[in-house]
Amino acid sequence: MSALSRNDLHRIFEELDRNGDGMVSLEELSCLPERIGVQFSLEELESLVGKPSLSFDEFLFFHDTIMNNNEEEGAESDLVKAFKVFDLNGDGVISSEELQSVLGKLGLWDECSGKDCRTMICVYDTNLDGVLDFEEFRNMMLHTMS
């Protein structure tokens, strides 16, 4: 199961659907990875998506497919890439400030949400140093995807 609820995904879908046509085009979808510094050409994105635009149900299927791919071979490589996205300063750990910054860029954080990134990190911070190292991040991601 994804760490994002259906409501979270619907909110993201609506935010991406800038023209309000009920479909997310490749152009609209391309801004999501760009927000966290990952670049895809429209051709690469289309090969991942398989079509020029997605309805909400297709968007959910695409999201689930990406999440399920992390369970297959290459998951460790994907997790390393994801870890590097969150480790903004490259020091080998993810702080609550880095987590909040990336979630904010993805549109999943705002001051009114009531979520506390320190609390989120504490749940998986097994050595109690206040940050997530790669193993703690890996355990968190594997737990939220199962």
C-alpha positions as CSV (number, residue, x, y, z in Angstrom):
1,M,0.0,0.0,0.0
2,S,1.3,3.5,-0.9
3,A,2.2,6.0,1.8
4,L,-0.2,8.4,-0.1
5,S,-3.9,8.0,0.4
6,R,-6.4,8.1,-2.5
7,N,-7.4,11.6,-1.3
8,D,-3.7,12.7,-1.4
9,L,-3.4,11.3,-4.9
10,H,-6.6,13.0,-6.0
11,R,-5.3,16.3,-4.7
12,I,-2.1,15.9,-6.6
13,F,-4.0,14.9,-9.7
14,E,-6.2,18.0,-9.5
15,E,-3.1,20.2,-8.9
16,L,-1.4,18.7,-11.9
17,D,-4.5,19.1,-14.1
18,R,-3.8,22.8,-14.7
19,N,-6.4,23.2,-17.5
20,G,-9.1,21.4,-15.5
21,D,-10.1,19.0,-18.3
22,G,-10.1,15.9,-16.0
23,M,-6.9,14.6,-17.7
24,V,-3.3,15.0,-16.8
25,S,-1.2,15.5,-20.0
26,L,2.5,14.5,-20.2
27,E,3.3,18.2,-20.1
28,E,1.3,18.6,-16.9
29,L,2.7,15.4,-15.4
30,S,6.3,16.4,-16.3
31,C,6.3,19.2,-13.7
32,L,6.1,16.7,-10.8
33,P,9.5,15.2,-11.2
34,E,11.0,18.6,-12.1
35,R,9.8,19.9,-8.7
36,I,12.3,17.7,-7.0
37,G,15.1,18.1,-9.6
38,V,14.5,15.0,-11.7
39,Q,14.4,15.6,-15.4
40,F,12.5,13.4,-17.9
41,S,12.1,14.2,-21.6
42,L,8.5,14.0,-22.8
43,E,9.5,10.9,-24.8
44,E,10.9,9.2,-21.7
45,L,7.7,10.1,-19.7
46,E,5.5,8.9,-22.5
47,S,7.3,5.5,-22.6
48,L,6.7,5.2,-18.8
49,V,3.1,6.4,-19.0
50,G,2.2,4.7,-22.3
51,K,-0.2,7.4,-23.6
52,P,-0.3,11.2,-24.0
53,S,-2.7,11.9,-21.0
54,L,-4.1,10.1,-18.0
55,S,-7.5,10.1,-16.3
56,F,-7.6,10.0,-12.5
57,D,-8.0,6.2,-12.6
58,E,-5.1,5.8,-15.0
59,F,-3.1,8.1,-12.8
60,L,-3.8,5.9,-9.8
61,F,-2.8,2.8,-11.9
62,F,0.4,4.6,-13.0
63,H,1.2,5.5,-9.4
64,D,0.6,2.0,-8.2
65,T,2.8,0.6,-11.0
66,I,5.7,2.8,-10.0
67,M,5.3,1.8,-6.3
68,N,5.1,-1.9,-7.2
69,N,8.2,-1.6,-9.4
70,N,10.1,-0.8,-6.2
71,E,9.4,-4.3,-4.9
72,E,11.1,-5.9,-8.0
73,E,14.7,-6.1,-9.0
74,G,16.4,-2.7,-8.9
75,A,14.5,-1.6,-5.9
76,E,17.7,-0.9,-4.1
77,S,18.9,1.3,-6.9
78,D,15.6,3.2,-7.0
79,L,15.7,3.6,-3.2
80,V,19.3,5.1,-3.5
81,K,18.0,7.5,-6.1
82,A,15.0,8.5,-3.9
83,F,17.3,8.9,-0.9
84,K,19.5,11.3,-2.8
85,V,16.4,13.3,-3.8
86,F,15.6,13.8,-0.1
87,D,19.3,14.2,1.1
88,L,19.5,17.8,-0.3
89,N,22.9,18.6,1.2
90,G,24.5,15.3,0.3
91,D,25.6,14.5,3.9
92,G,24.2,10.9,3.9
93,V,21.2,11.6,6.1
94,I,17.8,13.1,5.8
95,S,16.9,15.8,8.3
96,S,13.4,16.9,9.1
97,E,14.1,20.2,7.2
98,E,15.1,18.3,4.1
99,L,12.0,16.1,4.3
100,Q,9.8,19.1,4.7
101,S,11.5,20.9,1.8
102,V,11.0,18.0,-0.6
103,L,7.4,17.3,0.5
104,G,6.7,21.0,0.0
105,K,8.1,21.0,-3.5
106,L,5.8,18.0,-4.3
107,G,2.8,19.9,-2.9
108,L,2.5,17.4,0.0
109,W,3.4,19.8,2.8
110,D,2.0,23.0,4.0
111,E,2.1,24.7,7.4
112,C,-1.6,24.1,8.0
113,S,-1.4,20.4,7.4
114,G,-0.5,19.7,11.0
115,K,2.1,17.1,10.1
116,D,5.4,17.3,11.8
117,C,8.4,16.0,9.9
118,R,10.3,15.5,13.1
119,T,7.6,13.1,14.3
120,M,7.6,11.3,10.9
121,I,11.4,10.8,11.1
122,C,11.3,9.7,14.8
123,V,9.1,6.7,13.8
124,Y,11.9,5.2,11.7
125,D,15.0,6.7,13.4
126,T,16.2,3.5,15.1
127,N,19.5,5.0,16.3
128,L,17.7,8.1,17.7
129,D,20.1,10.6,16.1
130,G,17.2,12.7,14.8
131,V,17.8,12.0,11.1
132,L,17.3,9.1,8.7
133,D,20.3,7.3,7.3
134,F,19.9,5.1,4.2
135,E,19.0,2.0,6.1
136,E,16.3,3.8,8.2
137,F,15.0,5.4,5.0
138,R,14.9,2.0,3.2
139,N,13.0,0.5,6.1
140,M,10.5,3.4,6.1
141,M,10.0,3.1,2.3
142,L,9.6,-0.7,2.4
143,H,7.1,-0.4,5.3
144,T,5.0,2.3,3.6
145,M,4.9,0.3,0.3
146,S,3.8,-3.0,1.9
